[in-house]
Amino acid sequence: MALLCQCRAKSDIALVVDELDSVADIEVRNLPCKVQSIKHLNHDVTQIILKIPGAESLQYLAGQYVDLIHPDFEPRAFSIANAPTNSGLIELHVRQIENGKFTNFVFNKLEEKSLLRIEGPKGDFFFREESKKPVILIAGGTGLGPIKSIIEHAIATKLNRQIYLYWGVRDEVDLYMDLPEQWANDNDNIHFVPVLSEPNDAWQGKTGFVHEGVLSDFEDLTGYEIYACGPPAMVKAVASTFVEQGMIKDNFFSDAFVFAFTGKK
Ligand SMILES: Cc1cc2nc3c(=O)[nH]c(=O)nc-3n(C[C@H](O)[C@H](O)[C@H](O)COP(=O)(O)OP(=O)(O)OC[C@H]3O[C@@H](n4cnc5c(N)ncnc54)[C@H](O)[C@@H]3O)c2cc1C
């Protein structure tokens, strides 16, 4: 391992940049948007639908995120939860963070018709459409947002690769949408497994951490493409344990929902 931030070149060097063409082609834009609707999906997740005014729309790849900009706060990152369809609508799933300044504002004060700005699309967590490998998608909490974008895009483009979705939450109340079940019922190639880490007594499904759920179902992960999105600890657990069970690093894509807290606003 080399810590490149600690290295100094002693001579001329050639750098090879592994640039992702499909992302490089997309312009990052700063656009105004209006809050079209706000809906509390459960005790700590709010769905916000933003509308970009006029005929404008944001070009992005399924899985990417935007920075949400409000004049009273520093920008906060949220993944886009709807598939790219040029509709001018952006759906976000925002989890309320204890003592979190912006997410508490969203939960308690943000109103429909408010004006915000978004900057994006950003990030290299996006669905690799050219691949033919079966896909394992792992979402932790609101990590379902970008995974929803990927699955809706896969359904819209009639993708026939096998898709295994594992959604990890604490208890049943945290499964804030019924859509995953619907996707699995309506599409033969989509399979859905919820995994609860702190289940109530009535729960009969999988329990434990979501990455353990995948590991127990797939003995050999060699042939799979794996996408993981959600809390940093979950993403880290997937990255470190899946390689031992055959996952090839180049077939692993992730977005960790780290906090942007800087001590300012
Ligand atoms: C690429 C990316 C995509 C993301 N996508 C999503 C998504 O789709 N949905 C989603 O719900 N989240 C997502 N997140 C996470 C989201 O950005 C954060 O939850 C959000 O920024 C928290 O903002 P906040 O203002 O509420 O919290 P902050 O006020 O920034 O606080 C964050 C943390 O710092 C702590 N803190 C606050 N004040 C203090 C203090 N004075 N001293 C010490 N600690 C303090 C808080 O308790 C909290 O734990 C994403 C993050 C990234 C990086």
The ligand as an ORCA input file, in Angstrom:
! r2SCAN-3c Opt
* xyz 0 1
  C     -22.433     10.552     -1.252
  C     -23.425     10.635     -0.115
  C     -24.746     10.357     -0.359
  C     -25.677     10.423      0.683
  N     -26.981     10.101      0.436
  C     -27.877     10.122      1.445
  C     -29.257      9.760      1.208
  O     -29.675      9.468      0.092
  N     -30.085      9.782      2.267
  C     -29.675     10.102      3.528
  O     -30.505     10.071      4.461
  N     -28.381     10.456      3.775
  C     -27.487     10.482      2.766
  N     -26.190     10.848      3.014
  C     -25.823     11.288      4.380
  C     -26.258     12.741      4.580
  O     -25.492     13.580      3.735
  C     -26.047     13.143      6.049
  O     -26.919     12.367      6.831
  C     -26.343     14.594      6.243
  O     -25.317     15.368      5.659
  C     -26.458     14.923      7.717
  O     -26.724     16.304      7.781
  P     -27.196     17.006      9.105
  O     -27.037     18.479      8.886
  O     -28.547     16.550      9.517
  O     -26.172     16.490     10.162
  P     -24.936     17.336     10.761
  O     -25.449     18.533     11.502
  O     -23.953     17.562      9.673
  O     -24.427     16.300     11.837
  C     -23.859     15.066     11.438
  C     -23.334     14.351     12.646
  O     -22.500     15.183     13.403
  C     -22.988     15.255     14.728
  N     -22.870     16.628     15.242
  C     -23.673     17.677     14.967
  N     -23.291     18.754     15.663
  C     -22.212     18.382     16.394
  C     -21.346     19.050     17.306
  N     -21.507     20.335     17.635
  N     -20.305     18.357     17.842
  C     -20.110     17.059     17.516
  N     -20.905     16.371     16.665
  C     -21.930     17.023     16.114
  C     -24.457     14.881     14.672
  O     -24.893     14.340     15.908
  C     -24.439     13.883     13.602
  O     -24.070     12.631     14.128
  C     -25.258     10.812      1.993
  C     -23.914     11.121      2.215
  C     -23.008     11.041      1.182
  C     -21.578     11.390      1.440
*
